[in-house]
Every structure is written in structure tokens, then in C-alpha cells.
Amino acid sequence: MNEATTLTGRQEEPGKRYPLWIERTLLLVAAAVFFIYAADVSAAVDQPVLGTLTAYVVYPLVLLALVEMCGRILQNIHGS
């Protein structure tokens, strides 16, 4: 059986290749934004422990979530 089928027997056709360089570039931009603004995020919170946790735990997770959402939106637009 050389044909690509799913578990339900539906025929699958290969689609266009998604340009992964877009998501990789977004991830590099998010890393650069993190390194540039982490100290500002930490300083924006008045408490030292909470500021550090916010800058080095919450802030990168928010950036990663934004990159993931942008990637999924681009995949949807691209038709992958």
C-alpha cells in the first residue's frame, strides 16, 4: 500500500511546504526581545523576587506563546 491514507481511510494529498524559516526568525526575534527588555520588565515590578520571577519565567513564556500563536496563524494563512 503506497498511497497515503488516514486511519479512517481518507485519502491524503501532500500540500505545499511550509517555510519554517519564518517561525525560526520569529523565535530569534523573541529571544532578542527577551534579552533587550528582561531588565526593564524586572525593574517594572517593585518587589525584587517577584520582578525576577516575572522577568525570567513569565516574560519568556509569554513571548514563546506569542511566537507560537503567530506561527499557527501563518500556517493557517499559508494553508498548511
Secondary structure as UniProt FT lines:
FT   TURN            7..8
FT   HELIX           20..44
FT   HELIX           48..53
FT   HELIX           54..58
FT   HELIX           59..78
//
